Amino acid sequence: MLVRSWLSRERLFSLEYERPVRQAIELENEDVIDALEEEAEGELRQVMHALERIEEGEGELCEP
């Protein structure tokens, strides 16, 4: 009974801290996903701009 009681308290203690840790990890993951999405969109804009310049015949000239 004493072991069972200790395990129950230990599990409750662990659950108290498990939820905030999970939430912190999820928020951190969302921040990483947002940063990756922003970076990908920036790179896509650069590629689209380069393709437009190539179509206009300006692809061989460097931009200032």
Backbone as a ProteinNet text record, in pm:
[ID]
protein_1_A
[PRIMARY]
MLVRSWLSRERLFSLEYERPVRQAIELENEDVIDALEEEAEGELRQVMHALERIEEGEGELCEP
[TERTIARY]
82.2	0	86.3	193.4	281.5	346.3	389.6	451.1	348.5	229.3	123.4	91.5	86.1	60.3	173	295.7	411.8	408.2	377.3	369.6	259.9	147	37.8	80.9	145.7	193	298.6	386.4	492.1	431	330.4	263.7	191.3	124.2	56.6	157.1	269.4	374.2	423.7	445.1	493.5	390.7	262.6	157.8	148.4	172.1	166.6	267.3	383.3	488.7	492.7	423.9	424.2	348.8	233.4	150.7	222.8	279	349.6	469.8	537.4	651.8	605.1	499	444.1	400.8	333.8	288.5	406.6	512.1	631.4	693.6	699.8	757.2	671.4	538.7	449.6	466.2	476.6	496.3	629.1	732.1	863.4	857.7	788.5	775.1	701.2	596.6	522.6	612.3	697.4	790.5	887.2	935.6	1028.3	957.9	836.5	759.7	734.3	696.8	673.3	800	913.2	1040.8	1077.7	1058.4	1089	997.1	870.6	775.3	813.5	851.2	892.6	1016	1111.1	1233.9	1202.8	1117.6	1081.6	1009.6	921.1	849.5	945.6	1044	1144.6	1225.8	1264.5	1341.9	1256.9	1130.4	1040.8	1022.8	1011.8	1001.2	1125.4	1242.4	1366.7	1370.4	1326.8	1325	1226.1	1107.9	1008	1060.2	1128.5	1184.8	1291.7	1375.5	1479.4	1417.1	1311.3	1243.7	1181.2	1124	1067.9	1176.7	1291.2	1402.5	1452.7	1456.5	1501.2	1401.9	1271.3	1169	1179.4	1218.6	1231	1365.1	1449.5	1579.3	1683.2	1658.5	1752.5	1828.6	1815.3	1873.7	2024.3	2090.3	2236.7	2296	2212	2260.4	2244.6	2346	2337.9	2250.5	2174.7	2095.1	2182.7	2158.3	2234	2194.5
-120.2	0	126.2	124.8	241.1	267.8	161.1	175.9	229.4	176.9	221.6	369.1	409.5	548.5	638.4	594.5	671.3	684	573.8	577.6	672.3	674	763.2	908.1	940.9	1078.2	1114.8	1020.6	1045.2	1072.1	997	1014.4	1149.6	1187.9	1317.2	1431.1	1418.6	1519.8	1531.9	1417.9	1416.2	1478.5	1450.8	1506.5	1657.3	1709.8	1854.2	1926.7	1866.2	1931.9	1889.2	1782	1730.1	1822.9	1872.4	1956.8	2086.4	2162.1	2285.3	2258.3	2147.2	2113.3	2084.6	2008	1979.6	2108.2	2196.1	2322	2406.7	2408.8	2485.5	2428.5	2297.2	2232.4	2263	2256.3	2285.9	2430.3	2524.1	2663.7	2682.8	2615.7	2624.8	2566.7	2454.7	2393.2	2486	2552.5	2647.2	2762.4	2809.3	2917.6	2872.5	2750.6	2696.9	2683.7	2631.5	2615.4	2751.4	2850.2	2985	3041.8	3024.7	3076.6	3005.9	2874.5	2800.2	2843.3	2864.8	2908.5	3046.6	3136.5	3270.3	3264.1	3180.8	3166.2	3108.5	3007.1	2944	3042.9	3123.1	3222.3	3326.3	3367.1	3462.6	3404.7	3280	3215.6	3198.6	3164.3	3149.3	3282.7	3391.6	3524.3	3553.2	3519.1	3542	3459.3	3335.3	3248.8	3303.1	3343.2	3397.4	3525.2	3609.8	3732.7	3699.7	3601.4	3561.5	3506.4	3428.2	3374.3	3485.9	3584.9	3699.4	3772.3	3790.6	3859.8	3779.3	3648.2	3563.1	3575.9	3572.1	3586.1	3720.4	3823.6	3957.9	3977.7	3876.3	3885.7	3958.3	3974.3	4045.1	3949.3	3822.7	3722.2	3722.7	3775.6	3775.4	3897.3	3997.5	4120.9	4112.5	4162.3	4165.5	4282.8	4262.6	4373.2	4455.9	4586.4	4670.7	4645.2
0	0	0	76.4	83.8	-52.5	-119.6	-252.2	-351.1	-345.6	-435.6	-411	-287	-252.9	-304.3	-286.5	-333.8	-486.2	-554.9	-700.8	-747.3	-678	-715.7	-699.9	-587	-566.6	-668.9	-699.4	-797.7	-935.4	-971.3	-1100.9	-1105.8	-997.9	-993.8	-1006.7	-937.5	-945.5	-1089.1	-1151.8	-1289.4	-1384.2	-1362.9	-1448.8	-1434.7	-1314.1	-1291.8	-1379	-1399.5	-1475.1	-1621	-1651	-1787.7	-1883.2	-1842.1	-1929.5	-1967.7	-1872.4	-1912	-2001.8	-1977.9	-2061.9	-2204.4	-2216.2	-2350.3	-2419.8	-2345.1	-2404	-2449.5	-2369.2	-2407.4	-2533.3	-2541.9	-2660.5	-2783.1	-2767	-2879.7	-2926.3	-2832.8	-2870.4	-2941.5	-2889.9	-2953.8	-3094.3	-3109.9	-3241.9	-3337.6	-3286.8	-3371.2	-3414.8	-3324.6	-3359	-3468	-3457.3	-3557.9	-3691.8	-3689.7	-3814	-3878.3	-3796.6	-3849.7	-3912.5	-3845.9	-3898.5	-4029	-4034.2	-4157.3	-4270.9	-4239.5	-4341.6	-4394.9	-4305	-4346.3	-4436.2	-4397.1	-4476.3	-4613.7	-4618.8	-4746.2	-4836.8	-4779	-4859.7	-4916.6	-4837.5	-4885.9	-5000.8	-4986	-5093.1	-5218.1	-5200.9	-5315.7	-5387.5	-5311.8	-5374.8	-5458.5	-5406.4	-5480.7	-5609	-5601.2	-5720.1	-5822.8	-5776.5	-5868.7	-5935.4	-5859.4	-5913.9	-6019	-5988.2	-6083.4	-6211.6	-6199.5	-6318.4	-6402	-6335.5	-6408.8	-6486.1	-6423.7	-6490.1	-6609.8	-6594.9	-6706.4	-6822.3	-6791.3	-6895.4	-6966.6	-6894.6	-6952.1	-7021.9	-7021.4	-7086.6	-7003.6	-6875.6	-6789.1	-6697.6	-6720.8	-6631.1	-6625	-6727.2	-6728.4	-6660.6	-6634.1	-6570.7	-6419.5	-6348.7	-6202.1	-6159.9	-6056.1	-6001.1	-5906.5	-5904	-5810.8	-5667.2
[MASK]
++++++++++++++++++++++++++++++++++++++++++++++++++++++++++++++++

